[in-house]
């Protein structure tokens, strides 16, 4: 995304040149994920001053709003990623104040909610359909992977907050954990490889190819 001189956000795609993305009739468009075919997933707000946003898909034409069928009354949603099979993942917020993840395949939705969690956020998906994200429960914040209908949960050693943000086709996962109020990042492929930019006070890794 970028911010203009009026302070409003717009999405964009860069492929040698910049293409601005604004969902027609909506505001503050933010592009969150793109696949190899150039299809973009993200979110846009209902109005300039609204805090309510909805997911979109852009593939040369706009599909908006894209909202999953909620367990309760849906408040808003946002798409986080899209894979090369055009499967989207994201999250939505309902009227009970809870977050749920979603997977959108065609026009069908799978709702993700880690058992025992208060909130579940789906953030990345690879081409085999493995989904990673973050969930919260009474013991803190944790990473998860959803694969074939089952959940695996993860915690970085010694941290009460672990977040998974993306997964690639080699099943390498990136994310971050908190230590004494500071975020540090990692790659996880069965073991945690820590990533800290030299001289930085905080490091956040969001995506991996």
KOLFI-413218 format. One record per residue (C-alpha): chain; residue number from 1; x, y, z; residue in one letter. Coordinates in steps of 0.001 Angstrom, whole numbers. Each point is the difference from the previous one (the first is absolute). Example, Ala and Ser with C-alpha at 12.3 -4.5 7.8 and 13.67 -1.06 7.14 Angstrom:
% residues 2
<chaine = A; num = 1; u = 12300; v = -4500; w = 7800; residu = A>;
<chaine = A; num = 2; u = 1370; v = 3440; w = -660; residu = S>;
//
This chain:
% residues 209
<chaine = A; num = 1; u = 0; v = 0; w = 0; residu = X>;
<chaine = A; num = 2; u = 985; v = 3633; w = -243; residu = X>;
<chaine = A; num = 3; u = -1322; v = 3195; w = 1583; residu = X>;
<chaine = A; num = 4; u = -873; v = 3039; w = -2095; residu = X>;
<chaine = A; num = 5; u = 327; v = 3688; w = 880; residu = X>;
<chaine = A; num = 6; u = -3470; v = -70; w = 1568; residu = X>;
<chaine = A; num = 7; u = 1045; v = -2780; w = 2343; residu = X>;
<chaine = A; num = 8; u = -2056; v = -2742; w = -1702; residu = X>;
<chaine = A; num = 9; u = 1283; v = -3463; w = -840; residu = X>;
<chaine = A; num = 10; u = -66; v = -1656; w = -3422; residu = X>;
<chaine = A; num = 11; u = 1083; v = -3423; w = -1119; residu = X>;
<chaine = A; num = 12; u = 2535; v = -486; w = -2769; residu = X>;
<chaine = A; num = 13; u = 1768; v = -2577; w = -2122; residu = X>;
<chaine = A; num = 14; u = 3564; v = 594; w = -1155; residu = X>;
<chaine = A; num = 15; u = 1309; v = -1859; w = -3055; residu = X>;
<chaine = A; num = 16; u = 2512; v = 2452; w = -1390; residu = X>;
<chaine = A; num = 17; u = -2716; v = 2641; w = 203; residu = X>;
<chaine = A; num = 18; u = -2515; v = 852; w = 2706; residu = X>;
<chaine = A; num = 19; u = -3692; v = -828; w = -386; residu = X>;
<chaine = A; num = 20; u = -2301; v = 1501; w = 2617; residu = X>;
<chaine = A; num = 21; u = -2810; v = -2195; w = 1312; residu = X>;
<chaine = A; num = 22; u = -3188; v = 1598; w = 1332; residu = X>;
<chaine = A; num = 23; u = -3179; v = -2049; w = 367; residu = X>;
<chaine = A; num = 24; u = -2644; v = 2028; w = -1909; residu = X>;
<chaine = A; num = 25; u = -2327; v = 1815; w = 2370; residu = X>;
<chaine = A; num = 26; u = 2006; v = -937; w = 3090; residu = X>;
<chaine = A; num = 27; u = 2934; v = 1473; w = 1838; residu = X>;
<chaine = A; num = 28; u = 3452; v = -619; w = 1484; residu = X>;
<chaine = A; num = 29; u = 747; v = -3087; w = -2091; residu = X>;
<chaine = A; num = 30; u = 2875; v = -2133; w = 1268; residu = X>;
<chaine = A; num = 31; u = 1580; v = -2800; w = -2045; residu = X>;
<chaine = A; num = 32; u = 1159; v = -2830; w = 2279; residu = X>;
<chaine = A; num = 33; u = 972; v = -2934; w = -2229; residu = X>;
<chaine = A; num = 34; u = 689; v = -831; w = -3650; residu = X>;
<chaine = A; num = 35; u = 473; v = -3266; w = -1896; residu = X>;
<chaine = A; num = 36; u = 2128; v = -817; w = -3042; residu = X>;
<chaine = A; num = 37; u = -2848; v = 875; w = -2372; residu = X>;
<chaine = A; num = 38; u = -178; v = 3501; w = 1483; residu = X>;
<chaine = A; num = 39; u = -3301; v = -540; w = 1818; residu = X>;
<chaine = A; num = 40; u = -151; v = 2225; w = 3074; residu = X>;
<chaine = A; num = 41; u = -1830; v = -530; w = 3298; residu = X>;
<chaine = A; num = 42; u = -516; v = 2653; w = 2624; residu = X>;
<chaine = A; num = 43; u = -2547; v = 2247; w = 1666; residu = X>;
<chaine = A; num = 44; u = -1788; v = 3307; w = -478; residu = X>;
<chaine = A; num = 45; u = -2127; v = 2195; w = 2276; residu = X>;
<chaine = A; num = 46; u = -3676; v = 845; w = -398; residu = X>;
<chaine = A; num = 47; u = 580; v = 3762; w = 273; residu = X>;
<chaine = A; num = 48; u = 2746; v = 2540; w = 665; residu = X>;
<chaine = A; num = 49; u = -745; v = 131; w = 3720; residu = X>;
<chaine = A; num = 50; u = -1232; v = -3546; w = 465; residu = X>;
<chaine = A; num = 51; u = 1857; v = -2595; w = 2022; residu = X>;
<chaine = A; num = 52; u = -1869; v = -2758; w = -1845; residu = X>;
<chaine = A; num = 53; u = 1880; v = -1795; w = -2777; residu = X>;
<chaine = A; num = 54; u = -586; v = -2992; w = -2264; residu = X>;
<chaine = A; num = 55; u = 2142; v = -2412; w = -1981; residu = X>;
<chaine = A; num = 56; u = 553; v = 335; w = -3746; residu = X>;
<chaine = A; num = 57; u = 1500; v = -1888; w = -2920; residu = X>;
<chaine = A; num = 58; u = 1415; v = 1864; w = -3001; residu = X>;
<chaine = A; num = 59; u = 850; v = -1939; w = -3175; residu = X>;
<chaine = A; num = 60; u = -494; v = 2776; w = -2526; residu = X>;
<chaine = A; num = 61; u = -3547; v = 418; w = 1288; residu = X>;
<chaine = A; num = 62; u = -1230; v = 456; w = 3560; residu = X>;
<chaine = A; num = 63; u = -1730; v = -2510; w = 2258; residu = X>;
<chaine = A; num = 64; u = -1156; v = 1988; w = 3043; residu = X>;
<chaine = A; num = 65; u = -1184; v = -315; w = 2667; residu = X>;
<chaine = A; num = 66; u = 1090; v = -3578; w = 708; residu = X>;
<chaine = A; num = 67; u = -1242; v = -1010; w = 3431; residu = X>;
<chaine = A; num = 68; u = -267; v = -3506; w = 1456; residu = X>;
<chaine = A; num = 69; u = -3295; v = -1156; w = 1515; residu = X>;
<chaine = A; num = 70; u = 525; v = 870; w = 3676; residu = X>;
<chaine = A; num = 71; u = -684; v = -2162; w = 3042; residu = X>;
<chaine = A; num = 72; u = -1601; v = 3083; w = 1550; residu = X>;
<chaine = A; num = 73; u = -667; v = 3384; w = -1652; residu = X>;
<chaine = A; num = 74; u = 2971; v = 1054; w = -2129; residu = X>;
<chaine = A; num = 75; u = 1540; v = 3405; w = 692; residu = X>;
<chaine = A; num = 76; u = 2855; v = 47; w = -2515; residu = X>;
<chaine = A; num = 77; u = 2587; v = -2133; w = -1795; residu = X>;
<chaine = A; num = 78; u = 3407; v = 223; w = -1630; residu = X>;
<chaine = A; num = 79; u = 1867; v = -2256; w = -2430; residu = X>;
<chaine = A; num = 80; u = 3640; v = -670; w = 865; residu = X>;
<chaine = A; num = 81; u = 1350; v = -2246; w = -2764; residu = X>;
<chaine = A; num = 82; u = -781; v = -1905; w = -3206; residu = X>;
<chaine = A; num = 83; u = 1802; v = -3026; w = -1427; residu = X>;
<chaine = A; num = 84; u = 580; v = -1125; w = -3573; residu = X>;
<chaine = A; num = 85; u = -3217; v = -2038; w = 69; residu = X>;
<chaine = A; num = 86; u = -1909; v = 3240; w = 706; residu = X>;
<chaine = A; num = 87; u = -827; v = -1116; w = 3541; residu = X>;
<chaine = A; num = 88; u = -265; v = 2982; w = 2338; residu = X>;
<chaine = A; num = 89; u = 488; v = 148; w = 3756; residu = X>;
<chaine = A; num = 90; u = -900; v = 2713; w = 2439; residu = X>;
<chaine = A; num = 91; u = -1918; v = 852; w = 3111; residu = X>;
<chaine = A; num = 92; u = -3300; v = 1446; w = 1078; residu = X>;
<chaine = A; num = 93; u = -1311; v = 1624; w = 3149; residu = X>;
<chaine = A; num = 94; u = -3498; v = -712; w = 1311; residu = X>;
<chaine = A; num = 95; u = -2480; v = 1787; w = 2235; residu = X>;
<chaine = A; num = 96; u = 1184; v = -1955; w = 3052; residu = X>;
<chaine = A; num = 97; u = 3439; v = 1572; w = -372; residu = X>;
<chaine = A; num = 98; u = 1718; v = -3200; w = -1155; residu = X>;
<chaine = A; num = 99; u = 2346; v = -499; w = -2964; residu = X>;
<chaine = A; num = 100; u = -210; v = -3056; w = -2245; residu = X>;
<chaine = A; num = 101; u = 2191; v = -1064; w = -2888; residu = X>;
<chaine = A; num = 102; u = -1386; v = -981; w = -3367; residu = X>;
<chaine = A; num = 103; u = 1070; v = -1867; w = -3114; residu = X>;
<chaine = A; num = 104; u = -1815; v = 868; w = -3244; residu = X>;
<chaine = A; num = 105; u = 116; v = -2575; w = -2806; residu = X>;
<chaine = A; num = 106; u = -2081; v = 1207; w = -2933; residu = X>;
<chaine = A; num = 107; u = -3108; v = 1285; w = 1746; residu = X>;
<chaine = A; num = 108; u = 189; v = -2525; w = 2851; residu = X>;
<chaine = A; num = 109; u = 1295; v = 959; w = 3436; residu = X>;
<chaine = A; num = 110; u = 1631; v = -2037; w = 2758; residu = X>;
<chaine = A; num = 111; u = -56; v = 1746; w = 3380; residu = X>;
<chaine = A; num = 112; u = 3098; v = -467; w = 2154; residu = X>;
<chaine = A; num = 113; u = -127; v = 75; w = 3786; residu = X>;
<chaine = A; num = 114; u = 2732; v = -1774; w = 1966; residu = X>;
<chaine = A; num = 115; u = -1729; v = -2115; w = 2673; residu = X>;
<chaine = A; num = 116; u = 26; v = 1781; w = 3351; residu = X>;
<chaine = A; num = 117; u = 1041; v = 3322; w = -1497; residu = X>;
<chaine = A; num = 118; u = -1588; v = 3384; w = 484; residu = X>;
<chaine = A; num = 119; u = 1185; v = 1420; w = -3330; residu = X>;
<chaine = A; num = 120; u = 1442; v = -1619; w = -3129; residu = X>;
<chaine = A; num = 121; u = 1718; v = 1946; w = -2816; residu = X>;
<chaine = A; num = 122; u = 923; v = -1692; w = -3306; residu = X>;
<chaine = A; num = 123; u = 2941; v = 1828; w = -1582; residu = X>;
<chaine = A; num = 124; u = 1760; v = -2107; w = -2640; residu = X>;
<chaine = A; num = 125; u = -639; v = -2931; w = -2342; residu = X>;
<chaine = A; num = 126; u = 2235; v = -2026; w = -2314; residu = X>;
<chaine = A; num = 127; u = -892; v = -1783; w = -3226; residu = X>;
<chaine = A; num = 128; u = -703; v = -3314; w = 1761; residu = X>;
<chaine = A; num = 129; u = -2638; v = 1753; w = 2104; residu = X>;
<chaine = A; num = 130; u = 1838; v = 100; w = 3311; residu = X>;
<chaine = A; num = 131; u = -1132; v = 3034; w = 1977; residu = X>;
<chaine = A; num = 132; u = 1930; v = 1728; w = 2764; residu = X>;
<chaine = A; num = 133; u = -1049; v = 2674; w = 2420; residu = X>;
<chaine = A; num = 134; u = -364; v = 1067; w = 3587; residu = X>;
<chaine = A; num = 135; u = -2452; v = -784; w = 2768; residu = X>;
<chaine = A; num = 136; u = -500; v = 1187; w = 3546; residu = X>;
<chaine = A; num = 137; u = -1142; v = -1815; w = 3128; residu = X>;
<chaine = A; num = 138; u = 253; v = 411; w = 3769; residu = X>;
<chaine = A; num = 139; u = 3707; v = -915; w = -130; residu = X>;
<chaine = A; num = 140; u = 1090; v = 2565; w = -2585; residu = X>;
<chaine = A; num = 141; u = 451; v = 281; w = -3761; residu = X>;
<chaine = A; num = 142; u = 1130; v = -2947; w = -2109; residu = X>;
<chaine = A; num = 143; u = 709; v = -1034; w = -3582; residu = X>;
<chaine = A; num = 144; u = -1991; v = -2660; w = -1824; residu = X>;
<chaine = A; num = 145; u = -50; v = -1949; w = -3246; residu = X>;
<chaine = A; num = 146; u = -3228; v = -1336; w = -1507; residu = X>;
<chaine = A; num = 147; u = 375; v = -2913; w = -2397; residu = X>;
<chaine = A; num = 148; u = -2649; v = -2360; w = -1280; residu = X>;
<chaine = A; num = 149; u = -2480; v = 790; w = 2744; residu = X>;
<chaine = A; num = 150; u = 2379; v = -225; w = 2960; residu = X>;
<chaine = A; num = 151; u = 1879; v = 2582; w = 2042; residu = X>;
<chaine = A; num = 152; u = 3582; v = -46; w = 1272; residu = X>;
<chaine = A; num = 153; u = 1003; v = 2631; w = 2566; residu = X>;
<chaine = A; num = 154; u = 3405; v = 1535; w = 712; residu = X>;
<chaine = A; num = 155; u = 1832; v = 2131; w = 2529; residu = X>;
<chaine = A; num = 156; u = 3460; v = 1485; w = -258; residu = X>;
<chaine = A; num = 157; u = 2008; v = -1119; w = 3030; residu = X>;
<chaine = A; num = 158; u = -368; v = 2305; w = 2993; residu = X>;
<chaine = A; num = 159; u = -2484; v = 2377; w = -1623; residu = X>;
<chaine = A; num = 160; u = -3641; v = 624; w = 898; residu = X>;
<chaine = A; num = 161; u = -645; v = 1492; w = -3469; residu = X>;
<chaine = A; num = 162; u = 781; v = -1854; w = -3230; residu = X>;
<chaine = A; num = 163; u = -1466; v = 1059; w = -3356; residu = X>;
<chaine = A; num = 164; u = 115; v = -1861; w = -3329; residu = X>;
<chaine = A; num = 165; u = -384; v = 2326; w = -3003; residu = X>;
<chaine = A; num = 166; u = 778; v = -2017; w = -3160; residu = X>;
<chaine = A; num = 167; u = 983; v = -3403; w = -1405; residu = X>;
<chaine = A; num = 168; u = 1708; v = -833; w = -3294; residu = X>;
<chaine = A; num = 169; u = -205; v = -3051; w = -2256; residu = X>;
<chaine = A; num = 170; u = 2936; v = -1607; w = 1835; residu = X>;
<chaine = A; num = 171; u = -2112; v = 243; w = 3195; residu = X>;
<chaine = A; num = 172; u = 2354; v = 2550; w = 1533; residu = X>;
<chaine = A; num = 173; u = -1922; v = 2281; w = 2335; residu = X>;
<chaine = A; num = 174; u = 886; v = 3555; w = 971; residu = X>;
<chaine = A; num = 175; u = -1247; v = 1967; w = 2953; residu = X>;
<chaine = A; num = 176; u = 1048; v = 1780; w = 3140; residu = X>;
<chaine = A; num = 177; u = 82; v = -416; w = 3760; residu = X>;
<chaine = A; num = 178; u = 124; v = 2435; w = 2884; residu = X>;
<chaine = A; num = 179; u = 2751; v = 140; w = 2604; residu = X>;
<chaine = A; num = 180; u = -144; v = 2660; w = 2721; residu = X>;
<chaine = A; num = 181; u = -2380; v = 2096; w = -2066; residu = X>;
<chaine = A; num = 182; u = 2157; v = -139; w = -3172; residu = X>;
<chaine = A; num = 183; u = -826; v = -1932; w = -3178; residu = X>;
<chaine = A; num = 184; u = 2569; v = -2300; w = -1605; residu = X>;
<chaine = A; num = 185; u = -587; v = -1995; w = -3176; residu = X>;
<chaine = A; num = 186; u = 675; v = -3562; w = -1107; residu = X>;
<chaine = A; num = 187; u = -215; v = -2605; w = -2724; residu = X>;
<chaine = A; num = 188; u = -1450; v = -3303; w = 1212; residu = X>;
<chaine = A; num = 189; u = 497; v = -3305; w = -1851; residu = X>;
<chaine = A; num = 190; u = -23; v = -2397; w = 2927; residu = X>;
<chaine = A; num = 191; u = 2382; v = 2226; w = 1950; residu = X>;
<chaine = A; num = 192; u = 66; v = 3741; w = 553; residu = X>;
<chaine = A; num = 193; u = 2640; v = 2042; w = -1832; residu = X>;
<chaine = A; num = 194; u = 8; v = 3467; w = 1533; residu = X>;
<chaine = A; num = 195; u = 160; v = 3137; w = -2171; residu = X>;
<chaine = A; num = 196; u = 1136; v = 3281; w = 1522; residu = X>;
<chaine = A; num = 197; u = 1216; v = 2844; w = -2215; residu = X>;
<chaine = A; num = 198; u = 3394; v = 1168; w = 1352; residu = X>;
<chaine = A; num = 199; u = -399; v = 3188; w = 2004; residu = X>;
<chaine = A; num = 200; u = -3812; v = -127; w = -100; residu = X>;
<chaine = A; num = 201; u = -2058; v = 380; w = 3162; residu = X>;
<chaine = A; num = 202; u = -2797; v = -2145; w = -1495; residu = X>;
<chaine = A; num = 203; u = -340; v = -2327; w = -3017; residu = X>;
<chaine = A; num = 204; u = -3265; v = -1102; w = -1616; residu = X>;
<chaine = A; num = 205; u = -72; v = -2463; w = -2932; residu = X>;
<chaine = A; num = 206; u = -3383; v = -52; w = -1763; residu = X>;
<chaine = A; num = 207; u = 328; v = -2119; w = -3178; residu = X>;
<chaine = A; num = 208; u = 2200; v = -2695; w = -1565; residu = X>;
<chaine = A; num = 209; u = 286; v = -1188; w = -3624; residu = X>;
//
